[in-house]
Amino acid sequence: MTVSNKKEGYEITFRGVKKFEIGEVESVQADKDMDIWGYSEILSADEKTLSFEVLFSSGMSFYVAFPNRGLKIRKLNSEPLQP
């Protein structure tokens, strides 16, 4: 997954995914606003598993569970990104 603003971007990779869910909202507004990242958190699901969840302003959600060492974050570049 790639996340960015106009100044910087990051590539987030989950390895060994145990569970993946996308909570969808049935509305026209959902398509327009999905990229507005409202809230996110990384939590410990159990001793060996972490979970990452993002809630979008449209009501959509993104959930992934992965092993404790299964997260990799890489900065894409330091130059401004194109819109």
C-alpha positions in Angstrom: 0.0 0.0 0.0 1.3 3.5 -0.8 0.3 6.6 1.3 1.3 10.1 0.4 0.7 13.8 0.7 2.1 16.5 -1.6 5.4 16.4 0.2 6.3 12.8 0.9 5.2 9.2 0.3 5.7 5.8 1.9 5.2 2.3 0.8 3.8 0.0 3.5 4.2 -3.7 3.0 2.5 -6.4 5.2 4.2 -9.9 5.0 2.5 -13.1 6.2 -1.0 -11.6 6.2 -3.3 -13.7 8.4 -6.5 -11.7 7.8 -7.6 -9.0 5.4 -10.9 -7.1 5.2 -12.3 -4.1 3.5 -15.5 -2.7 5.0 -17.4 -1.1 2.2 -20.2 1.6 2.3 -22.9 1.6 -0.2 -23.0 5.2 -1.3 -21.8 7.5 -4.1 -19.9 9.5 -1.4 -17.7 6.5 -0.6 -16.0 6.5 -4.0 -15.3 10.2 -3.8 -14.0 10.3 -0.2 -12.2 6.9 0.2 -8.7 8.5 0.0 -9.4 10.8 3.0 -7.7 8.9 5.8 -9.6 9.6 9.0 -8.1 7.4 11.7 -5.6 4.5 12.0 -4.0 2.3 14.6 -1.7 -0.6 15.0 -2.6 -2.9 17.9 -1.4 -6.2 19.4 -4.0 -8.9 18.5 -2.1 -11.5 20.5 1.5 -12.4 21.4 2.4 -13.2 17.8 0.1 -11.0 15.8 -0.4 -7.3 15.1 -3.4 -5.6 13.4 -3.6 -2.4 11.4 -6.9 -0.7 10.8 -7.8 2.5 8.9 -11.1 4.2 9.0 -11.9 6.6 6.1 -14.1 9.6 6.3 -16.6 7.9 3.9 -17.2 5.1 6.5 -15.1 2.6 4.6 -12.5 0.6 6.6 -9.3 -1.4 5.9 -8.1 -4.1 8.3 -5.1 -6.4 8.1 -3.6 -8.8 10.7 0.0 -9.9 10.3 2.9 -11.4 12.3 4.7 -9.1 14.7 7.7 -8.7 12.4 5.6 -8.6 9.2 5.5 -4.8 8.7 7.9 -2.9 6.4 7.7 0.8 5.8 9.9 2.5 3.1 10.1 6.2 2.4 9.6 6.7 -1.4 11.5 9.9 -2.0 12.2 13.3 -0.5 11.1 15.4 -3.5 7.6 16.7 -3.8 5.1 14.2 -5.2 2.9 15.0 -8.2 -0.8 15.2 -7.5 
